[in-house]
């Protein structure tokens, strides 16, 4: 089942139904739909994040340990 990427945005405010993640070496901020939490590939990324960073996220959002291109590819599926 493919997910259509409904406008991943970078903004300071996080609208209801979305959450912020920080991706890549430069910690680029993305605001993504909460519905991504149901997708198995995204759950794999969350597992990697937990292993590498634990639950302490100093940026205030979730840190995803992959490059931006990989993140965009996973979230576009």
PyMOL commands that set and color helices and strands:
alter all, ss='L'
color gray80, all
select helices_A, chain A and resi 34-38+40-53+68-75
alter helices_A, ss='H'
color red, helices_A
select strands_A, chain A and resi 18-23+28-33+62-64
alter strands_A, ss='S'
color yellow, strands_A
deselect
rebuild
show_as cartoon
